[in-house]
Amino acid sequence: MQLRRLGILGVGLLGGSIGLAVRSRLKDCVVVGYGHQGDTLRAARQMGALDEAYEQPQQAVRDADLVVLCTPVGVLSPLLQQIAADVAGGAVVTDVGSTKLTPGLR
């Protein structure tokens, strides 16, 4: 697969790192990101992790060859439901969902 367009949903530490890595190695790949906070999207653009930034996840997955969900695991299912109709046929969808331990819970 030649990666032409990457959609990253969640551009915090994990998503931003993926964006930076892809942009440094795949010069022809357009990296598109979604975040629910405008400040996070602006920071990701300024640091060079994204070519395009959107506040709607559907916009970030349109025409993507690869979609990476970089959100807490509790958000994955609702996010997948939001983007299902907009993911291109043949696109690969994967995740690096983050899980955090809440103090006192074991």
DSSP file (Angstrom, degrees, kcal/mol; ACC not computed):
  #  RESIDUE AA STRUCTURE BP1 BP2  ACC     N-H-->O    O-->H-N    N-H-->O    O-->H-N    TCO  KAPPA ALPHA  PHI   PSI    X-CA   Y-CA   Z-CA
    1    1 A M              0   0    0      0, 0.0     2,-0.7     0, 0.0    64,-0.0   0.000 360.0 360.0 360.0 130.2    0.0    0.0    0.0
    2    2 A Q        -     0   0    0     63,-0.0     2,-0.8     1,-0.0    63,-0.0  -0.872 360.0-136.0 -93.6 119.4    1.3    3.4   -0.9
    3    3 A L        +     0   0    0     -2,-0.7     3,-0.1     1,-0.2    25,-0.1  -0.661  39.8 156.0 -81.5 110.5    0.2    5.8    1.8
    4    4 A R        +     0   0    0     -2,-0.8    26,-2.8     1,-0.3     2,-0.4   0.732  68.5  22.0-102.0 -32.0   -1.1    9.0    0.2
    5    5 A R  E     -a   30   0A   0     24,-0.2    60,-2.5    58,-0.1    61,-1.4  -0.974  63.5-167.4-145.7 124.7   -3.4   10.3    2.9
    6    6 A L  E     -ab  31  66A   0     24,-2.7    26,-3.3    -2,-0.4     2,-0.5  -0.947   6.7-157.5-114.5 128.3   -3.3    9.6    6.6
    7    7 A G  E     -ab  32  67A   0     59,-2.8    61,-2.8    -2,-0.5     2,-0.5  -0.930   7.6-168.6-105.9 123.6   -6.2   10.5    9.0
    8    8 A I  E     -ab  33  68A   0     24,-3.1    26,-2.4    -2,-0.5     2,-0.8  -0.954   6.0-160.8-113.4 121.1   -5.3   10.8   12.6
    9    9 A L  E    S+ab  34  69A   0     59,-2.6    61,-3.3    -2,-0.5    26,-0.2  -0.871  75.7  25.4-104.5 104.4   -8.2   11.1   15.1
   10   10 A G        -     0   0    0     24,-2.7    25,-0.2    -2,-0.8     5,-0.2   0.550  66.2-160.5 105.1 101.5   -6.8   12.6   18.3
   11   11 A V        +     0   0    0     23,-0.3    24,-0.1     4,-0.2    60,-0.1  -0.185  50.0 114.0-111.9  41.4   -3.7   14.7   17.9
   12   12 A G  S  > S-     0   0    0     58,-0.4     4,-2.6     4,-0.1     5,-0.3   0.311  92.4 -46.6 -80.0-142.4   -2.3   14.7   21.4
   13   13 A L  H  > S+     0   0    0      2,-0.2     4,-1.7     3,-0.2     5,-0.1   0.927 140.8  38.7 -61.3 -48.1    1.0   13.0   22.3
   14   14 A L  H  > S+     0   0    0      2,-0.2     4,-2.1     1,-0.2     5,-0.2   0.968 121.6  41.4 -69.6 -52.7    0.4    9.8   20.4
   15   15 A G  H  > S+     0   0    0     55,-0.3     4,-2.5     1,-0.2    -4,-0.2   0.892 115.3  51.2 -63.2 -40.4   -1.3   11.2   17.4
   16   16 A G  H  X S+     0   0    0     -4,-2.6     4,-2.4     2,-0.2    -1,-0.2   0.890 109.1  51.2 -63.2 -39.6    1.1   14.1   17.1
   17   17 A S  H  X S+     0   0    0     -4,-1.7     4,-2.3    -5,-0.3    -2,-0.2   0.901 110.2  48.9 -64.8 -41.3    4.0   11.7   17.3
   18   18 A I  H  X S+     0   0    0     -4,-2.1     4,-2.7     2,-0.2     5,-0.2   0.932 111.0  50.8 -63.4 -45.1    2.6    9.6   14.5
   19   19 A G  H  X S+     0   0    0     -4,-2.5     4,-2.5     1,-0.2    -2,-0.2   0.918 111.1  47.6 -58.5 -45.7    2.0   12.7   12.4
   20   20 A L  H  X S+     0   0    0     -4,-2.4     4,-1.7     2,-0.2    -1,-0.2   0.910 112.6  49.3 -62.5 -42.8    5.6   13.9   12.9
   21   21 A A  H  X S+     0   0    0     -4,-2.3     4,-1.1     2,-0.2     5,-0.2   0.927 113.5  45.2 -64.3 -45.0    7.0   10.5   12.0
   22   22 A V  H >X S+     0   0    0     -4,-2.7     4,-3.2     1,-0.2     3,-0.5   0.923 112.6  50.6 -66.0 -43.8    5.0   10.1    8.9
   23   23 A R  H 3< S+     0   0    0     -4,-2.5    -1,-0.2    -5,-0.2    -2,-0.2   0.820 109.7  51.9 -65.4 -29.1    5.7   13.7    7.7
   24   24 A S  H 3< S+     0   0    0     -4,-1.7    -1,-0.2    -5,-0.2    -2,-0.2   0.755 123.6  26.6 -78.0 -22.5    9.4   13.2    8.2
   25   25 A R  H << S+     0   0    0     -4,-1.1     2,-0.7    -3,-0.5    -2,-0.2   0.725 119.1  49.5-112.3 -28.2    9.6   10.0    6.2
   26   26 A L    ><  +     0   0    0     -4,-3.2     3,-1.8    -5,-0.2    -1,-0.2  -0.759  59.6 177.0-117.6  83.8    6.7   10.0    3.6
   27   27 A K  T 3  S+     0   0    0     -2,-0.7    -1,-0.1     1,-0.3    -4,-0.1   0.742  78.9  52.2 -62.6 -26.3    7.0   13.4    2.0
   28   28 A D  T 3  S+     0   0    0    -25,-0.1     2,-0.4     2,-0.1    -1,-0.3   0.477  87.9 100.0 -90.1  -1.8    4.1   12.7   -0.5
   29   29 A C    <   -     0   0    0     -3,-1.8     2,-0.6    -7,-0.2   -24,-0.2  -0.718  66.7-141.8 -88.8 130.3    1.7   11.7    2.2
   30   30 A V  E     -a    5   0A   0    -26,-2.8   -24,-2.7    -2,-0.4     2,-0.6  -0.814  14.7-151.9 -89.2 124.1   -0.9   14.3    3.4
   31   31 A V  E     -a    6   0A   0     -2,-0.6    20,-3.4   -26,-0.2    21,-1.7  -0.882  14.9-174.7-103.6 120.3   -1.4   14.0    7.1
   32   32 A V  E     -ac   7  52A   0    -26,-3.3   -24,-3.1    -2,-0.6     2,-0.3  -0.922   4.2-164.3-117.6 136.6   -4.9   15.1    8.3
   33   33 A G  E     -ac   8  53A   0     19,-2.4    21,-2.6    -2,-0.4     2,-0.4  -0.904  13.1-158.0-128.0 153.7   -5.9   15.4   11.9
   34   34 A Y  E     +ac   9  54A   0    -26,-2.4   -24,-2.7    -2,-0.3     2,-0.3  -0.974  19.6 161.8-121.9 139.1   -9.1   15.7   14.0
   35   35 A G        -     0   0    0     19,-1.6     6,-0.0    -2,-0.4    -2,-0.0  -0.978  38.4-139.1-151.8 149.1   -9.2   17.0   17.5
   36   36 A H  S    S+     0   0    0     -2,-0.3     2,-0.5     1,-0.1    19,-0.1   0.520  90.1  68.9 -88.0  -3.2  -12.1   18.3   19.6
   37   37 A Q     >  -     0   0    0      1,-0.1     4,-1.9    -3,-0.0     3,-0.4  -0.963  69.1-153.0-118.3 120.4  -10.0   21.2   21.0
   38   38 A G  H  > S+     0   0    0     -2,-0.5     4,-2.5     1,-0.2     5,-0.2   0.841  95.8  57.8 -57.0 -36.6   -9.0   23.9   18.6
   39   39 A D  H  > S+     0   0    0      1,-0.2     4,-2.3     2,-0.2    -1,-0.2   0.896 106.1  49.2 -63.0 -40.0   -5.8   24.7   20.6
   40   40 A T  H  > S+     0   0    0     -3,-0.4     4,-2.3     2,-0.2    -1,-0.2   0.904 111.3  49.4 -66.1 -41.4   -4.5   21.2   20.2
   41   41 A L  H  X S+     0   0    0     -4,-1.9     4,-2.2     2,-0.2    -2,-0.2   0.922 111.2  49.1 -63.2 -44.3   -5.2   21.3   16.5
   42   42 A R  H  X S+     0   0    0     -4,-2.5     4,-2.7     1,-0.2    -2,-0.2   0.916 111.1  49.9 -62.4 -42.3   -3.4   24.6   16.1
   43   43 A A  H  X S+     0   0    0     -4,-2.3     4,-2.2     1,-0.2    -1,-0.2   0.903 109.6  51.0 -63.0 -41.3   -0.4   23.3   18.1
   44   44 A A  H  <>S+     0   0    0     -4,-2.3     5,-2.4     1,-0.2     6,-0.9   0.889 112.6  46.4 -64.6 -38.9   -0.2   20.1   16.0
   45   45 A R  H ><5S+     0   0    0     -4,-2.2     3,-0.9     4,-0.2    -2,-0.2   0.925 111.8  51.1 -66.7 -44.8   -0.2   22.3   12.8
   46   46 A Q  H 3<5S+     0   0    0     -4,-2.7    -2,-0.2     1,-0.3    -1,-0.2   0.855 109.6  49.3 -63.7 -35.9    2.4   24.7   14.2
   47   47 A M  T 3<5S-     0   0    0     -4,-2.2    -1,-0.3    -5,-0.2    -2,-0.2   0.568 118.3-111.5 -81.7  -7.0    4.8   21.9   15.2
   48   48 A G  T < 5S+     0   0    0     -3,-0.9    -3,-0.2    -4,-0.5    -2,-0.1   0.653  82.5 122.7  90.4  15.8    4.4   20.3   11.7
   49   49 A A  S   <S+     0   0    0     -5,-2.4     2,-0.3    -6,-0.2    -4,-0.2   0.710  72.5  39.7 -81.3 -20.0    2.5   17.2   12.7
   50   50 A L        -     0   0    0     -6,-0.9   -18,-0.2     1,-0.1    -2,-0.1  -0.956  48.4-165.9-132.8 146.9   -0.4   17.9   10.3
   51   51 A D  S    S+     0   0    0    -20,-3.4     2,-0.3    -2,-0.3   -19,-0.2   0.758  90.6  19.0 -89.8 -36.2   -1.0   19.3    6.9
   52   52 A E  E     -c   32   0A   0    -21,-1.7   -19,-2.4     8,-0.1     2,-0.4  -0.978  68.8-160.8-136.2 146.6   -4.7   19.8    7.5
   53   53 A A  E     -c   33   0A   0     -2,-0.3     2,-0.3   -21,-0.2   -19,-0.2  -0.993   9.3-178.0-133.6 138.1   -6.7   20.0   10.8
   54   54 A Y  E     -c   34   0A   0    -21,-2.6   -19,-1.6    -2,-0.4    -2,-0.0  -0.962  29.5-149.5-135.9 150.3  -10.5   19.5   11.3
   55   55 A E  S    S+     0   0    0     -2,-0.3   -21,-0.1   -21,-0.2     3,-0.1   0.344  88.1  68.4 -98.0   4.5  -12.9   19.7   14.2
   56   56 A Q  S >> S-     0   0    0      1,-0.1     4,-1.0     0, 0.0     3,-0.8  -0.994  74.2-146.7-121.4 125.8  -15.2   17.1   12.7
   57   57 A P  H 3> S+     0   0    0      0, 0.0     4,-0.9     0, 0.0     3,-0.3   0.828  95.9  63.8 -62.8 -31.5  -13.8   13.5   12.5
   58   58 A Q  H >> S+     0   0    0      1,-0.2     4,-1.0     2,-0.2     3,-0.6   0.877 100.6  52.3 -60.4 -36.9  -15.6   12.8    9.3
   59   59 A Q  H <4 S+     0   0    0     -3,-0.8    -1,-0.2     1,-0.2     3,-0.1   0.836 105.9  54.5 -67.0 -32.6  -13.6   15.4    7.5
   60   60 A A  H 3< S+     0   0    0     -4,-1.0    -1,-0.2    -3,-0.3    -2,-0.2   0.661 110.6  44.4 -78.3 -16.2  -10.3   13.9    8.7
   61   61 A V  H X< S+     0   0    0     -4,-0.9     3,-2.1    -3,-0.6    27,-0.6   0.609  79.7 118.3-103.5 -13.3  -11.1   10.4    7.4
   62   62 A R  T 3< S-     0   0    0     -4,-1.0    25,-0.1     1,-0.3     3,-0.1  -0.339  93.4  -4.6 -59.9 127.3  -12.4   11.3    3.9
   63   63 A D  T 3  S+     0   0    0     23,-0.4    -1,-0.3     1,-0.2     2,-0.2   0.563  96.0 148.7  67.4  11.4  -10.2    9.8    1.2
   64   64 A A    <   -     0   0    0     -3,-2.1    24,-0.3     1,-0.1    -1,-0.2  -0.547  40.8-159.0 -77.3 140.2   -7.7    8.5    3.8
   65   65 A D  S    S+     0   0    0    -60,-2.5    27,-2.4     1,-0.3     2,-0.4   0.780  85.7  25.5 -81.2 -31.6   -5.8    5.3    3.0
   66   66 A L  E     -bd   6  92A   0    -61,-1.4   -59,-2.8    25,-0.2     2,-0.4  -1.000  67.1-166.9-137.0 133.6   -5.0    4.8    6.7
   67   67 A V  E     -bd   7  93A   0     25,-2.9    27,-2.6    -2,-0.4     2,-0.5  -0.989   5.3-168.1-122.0 126.6   -7.0    6.0    9.7
   68   68 A V  E     -bd   8  94A   0    -61,-2.8   -59,-2.6    -2,-0.4     2,-0.6  -0.966  10.4-150.8-118.3 120.4   -5.4    5.9   13.2
   69   69 A L  E     +bd   9  95A   0     25,-2.7    27,-2.7    -2,-0.5     2,-0.2  -0.804  15.8 178.7 -90.3 121.8   -7.6    6.5   16.2
   70   70 A C        +     0   0    0    -61,-3.3   -58,-0.4    -2,-0.6   -55,-0.3  -0.534  39.5 109.6-123.4  61.9   -5.5    8.0   19.0
   71   71 A T  S    S-     0   0    0     -2,-0.2    27,-1.6     1,-0.1     5,-0.1  -0.794  78.8 -72.4-129.4 167.5   -8.0    8.5   21.7
   72   72 A P  B >>  -e   98   0B   0      0, 0.0     3,-2.2     0, 0.0     4,-0.7  -0.351  51.5-113.1 -58.0 147.7   -8.8    6.9   25.1
   73   73 A V  H >> S+     0   0    0     25,-1.7     3,-0.7     1,-0.3     4,-0.6   0.786 114.2  64.4 -59.9 -28.7  -10.4    3.5   24.6
   74   74 A G  H 34 S+     0   0    0      1,-0.2    -1,-0.3     2,-0.1    25,-0.0   0.667 103.3  48.8 -68.0 -15.4  -13.7    4.6   25.9
   75   75 A V  H <> S+     0   0    0     -3,-2.2     4,-2.2     2,-0.1    -1,-0.2   0.605  89.6  84.5 -96.3 -16.1  -14.0    7.0   23.0
   76   76 A L  H <X S+     0   0    0     -3,-0.7     4,-2.7    -4,-0.7     5,-0.2   0.913  88.3  47.9 -58.4 -49.8  -13.2    4.5   20.3
   77   77 A S  H  X S+     0   0    0     -4,-0.6     4,-2.1     1,-0.2    -1,-0.2   0.944 114.7  43.5 -62.3 -50.9  -16.6    2.9   19.8
   78   78 A P  H  > S+     0   0    0      0, 0.0     4,-1.7     0, 0.0    -1,-0.2   0.888 114.8  51.6 -62.2 -35.2  -18.6    6.2   19.5
   79   79 A L  H  X S+     0   0    0     -4,-2.2     4,-1.8     2,-0.2    -2,-0.2   0.907 107.8  51.4 -67.4 -41.2  -15.9    7.6   17.3
   80   80 A L  H  X S+     0   0    0     -4,-2.7     4,-1.6     1,-0.2    -1,-0.2   0.892 108.4  52.3 -61.1 -39.6  -16.0    4.6   15.0
   81   81 A Q  H  < S+     0   0    0     -4,-2.1     4,-0.4     1,-0.2    -1,-0.2   0.878 108.5  51.6 -63.8 -36.9  -19.8    5.0   14.7
   82   82 A Q  H  < S+     0   0    0     -4,-1.7    -1,-0.2     1,-0.2    -2,-0.2   0.864 118.5  34.9 -67.1 -36.4  -19.3    8.7   13.7
   83   83 A I  H >X S+     0   0    0     -4,-1.8     3,-1.9     1,-0.2     4,-1.1   0.582  87.3  98.8 -97.4 -10.4  -16.8    7.9   10.9
   84   84 A A  G >< S+     0   0    0     -4,-1.6     3,-0.5     1,-0.3    -1,-0.2   0.840  85.8  46.2 -49.9 -45.1  -18.1    4.6    9.6
   85   85 A A  G 34 S+     0   0    0     -4,-0.4    -1,-0.3     1,-0.2    -2,-0.1   0.678 114.6  48.9 -73.8 -16.3  -20.0    6.1    6.6
   86   86 A D  G <4 S+     0   0    0     -3,-1.9   -23,-0.4    -4,-0.1     2,-0.3   0.537  81.1 105.4-103.9  -8.3  -17.1    8.4    5.6
   87   87 A V  S << S-     0   0    0     -4,-1.1   -25,-0.1    -3,-0.5     3,-0.1  -0.586  76.6-115.0 -75.2 131.5  -14.2    5.9    5.6
   88   88 A A    >   -     0   0    0    -27,-0.6     3,-2.1   -24,-0.3     2,-0.1  -0.325  33.2 -97.6 -66.1 144.8  -13.1    5.0    2.1
   89   89 A G  T 3  S+     0   0    0      1,-0.3    -1,-0.1    -2,-0.0     3,-0.1  -0.423 112.7  22.7 -59.2 133.6  -13.6    1.5    0.9
   90   90 A G  T 3  S+     0   0    0      1,-0.3    -1,-0.3    -2,-0.1     2,-0.1   0.318  90.8 136.2  88.9  -8.3  -10.3   -0.4    1.3
   91   91 A A    <   -     0   0    0     -3,-2.1     2,-0.5     1,-0.1    -1,-0.3  -0.419  53.6-127.6 -70.7 148.3   -8.9    2.0    3.9
   92   92 A V  E     -d   66   0A   0    -27,-2.4   -25,-2.9    -3,-0.1     2,-0.5  -0.845  22.2-165.4 -95.8 131.2   -7.2    0.5    6.9
   93   93 A V  E     +d   67   0A   0     -2,-0.5     2,-0.3   -27,-0.2   -25,-0.2  -0.979  20.2 152.0-119.3 127.5   -8.5    1.6   10.3
   94   94 A T  E     -d   68   0A   0    -27,-2.6   -25,-2.7    -2,-0.5     2,-0.3  -0.842  24.6-140.4-142.3 177.7   -6.4    0.9   13.4
   95   95 A D  E     -d   69   0A   0     -2,-0.3   -25,-0.2   -27,-0.2   -27,-0.0  -0.969  24.1-164.3-144.1 159.7   -5.9    2.4   16.9
   96   96 A V        -     0   0    0    -27,-2.7   -26,-0.1    -2,-0.3   -82,-0.1  -0.357  37.9-174.9-129.0  47.4   -3.4    3.2   19.5
   97   97 A G        -     0   0    0      1,-0.1     2,-0.4   -25,-0.1   -27,-0.1  -0.119  17.3-132.0 -51.5 136.2   -6.1    3.7   22.1
   98   98 A S  B     -e   72   0B   0    -27,-1.6   -25,-1.7     2,-0.0     2,-0.4  -0.732  18.7-167.0 -97.9 142.6   -4.7    4.9   25.4
   99   99 A T        -     0   0    0     -2,-0.4     2,-0.4   -27,-0.2     0, 0.0  -0.992   3.9-169.1-127.3 132.2   -5.6    3.4   28.8
  100  100 A K        -     0   0    0     -2,-0.4     2,-0.5     0, 0.0    -2,-0.0  -0.943  21.3-125.0-122.9 143.7   -4.8    5.1   32.1
  101  101 A L        -     0   0    0     -2,-0.4     5,-0.1     5,-0.0     3,-0.0  -0.743  20.9-138.0 -87.1 128.8   -5.1    3.6   35.5
  102  102 A T    >   -     0   0    0     -2,-0.5     3,-2.3     1,-0.1    -1,-0.0  -0.756  31.7-105.3 -84.8 127.0   -7.2    5.6   37.9
  103  103 A P  T 3  S+     0   0    0      0, 0.0     3,-0.1     0, 0.0    -1,-0.1  -0.223 106.1  23.5 -52.4 136.2   -5.6    5.8   41.4
  104  104 A G  T 3  S+     0   0    0      1,-0.2     2,-0.5    -3,-0.0    -2,-0.0   0.216  99.3 104.0  91.8 -14.4   -7.3    3.5   43.8
  105  105 A L    <         0   0    0     -3,-2.3    -1,-0.2     1,-0.1    -3,-0.0  -0.872 360.0 360.0-101.3 129.4   -8.8    1.2   41.1
  106  106 A R              0   0    0     -2,-0.5    -1,-0.1    -3,-0.1    -5,-0.0   0.303 360.0 360.0-147.0 360.0   -7.1   -2.2   40.7
